[in-house]
Amino acid sequence: MDTSNETKTDKLGRRTGPRRKYSLVEKLRILEETRKPGASVADVARAHGVNANVVFGWRHLAKKGLLRAPNPDSSTLLPVKVEMPTVVPGARTSSTSAPDRRSGTIEVEFPGGVRVRVQGAVDFAVLKPVFEALSRR
């Protein structure tokens, strides 16, 4: 008998093992079913083997715009606030082989509420991979 599709539970009937991960396409399809007239979130969730609270969480994310299919034709614009620096940088006296360092404050807010603030001397060669990693989150 093949038991690979059966859900394993402990003595109290609680699910054990790894959680099921749903792709973005599956989530959007399930959410679309909940929007049909007369549809019950609980019934749709039960039909797909998902807890209704999980579907309500997906609905909340979708309402905030955090759960949507990516549009490859559009580029995301982020708000930028430009301020005058409190310290005016002086003329560079170092050689051209020195790393690119500038003094001041940089504050970047990424989607999802992650905010990074760097004050003082900034080495852009070190900071660039950090920003690239955070922008992929």
C-alpha positions, -999 to +999 in steps of 0.1 A: +000+000+000+014+034-010+012+058+020+032+087+004+001+109+001-013+102+035-009+128+062+011+116+092-002+126+126+009+121+162-012+105+190-033+136+194-041+139+157-018+168+150-001+169+117+036+160+118+063+163+092+071+191+067+045+217+059+030+220+025+042+249+004+019+265-021+032+282-052+021+318-060-001+304-088-018+280-065-025+307-039-039+330-065-061+303-080-075+294-045-081+331-038-099+335-071-123+307-060-131+325-028-142+356-047-169+338-066-205+347-056-217+325-028-183+310-021-172+303+015-136+307+024-139+278+047-154+255+021-128+265-006-100+260+019-113+226+029-117+215-007-080+223-012-068+208+021-058+242+034-066+257+068-091+286+064-069+309+085-041+304+059-064+315+031-075+345+051-038+353+056-033+351+018-063+374+013-048+399+037-014+398+018-032+402-015-052+432-002-019+449+007-005+441-027+021+417-014+007+386-031+004+392-068+018+377-100+049+395-111+045+417-142+078+415-162+068+445-183+065+469-154+093+483-132+088+491-096+094+527-085+103+534-049+099+567-031+132+585-026+137+614-002+167+636-011+181+659+016+211+682+018+241+665+035+249+678+070+286+675+062+298+688+028+324+664+014+358+680+008+381+676-021+395+641-025+432+639-018+436+601-019+450+581-048+427+565-074+434+530-060+416+538-027+381+523-023+351+546-031+342+560+003+318+589+010+306+604+042+270+611+051+238+592+057+221+567+035+186+554+044+169+528+021+135+512+027+129+479+009+095+463+002+083+445+032+094+472+056+131+464+059+149+497+064+187+502+063+204+533+075+242+538+071+259+568+087+295+579+083+320+567+058+304+543+033+323+518+013+300+512-017+318+481-028+308+465+006+273+480+007+263+470-028+260+432-022+240+439+009+214+461-010+213+435-038+205+407-013+178+428+004+162+438-028+157+401-038+137+394-006 
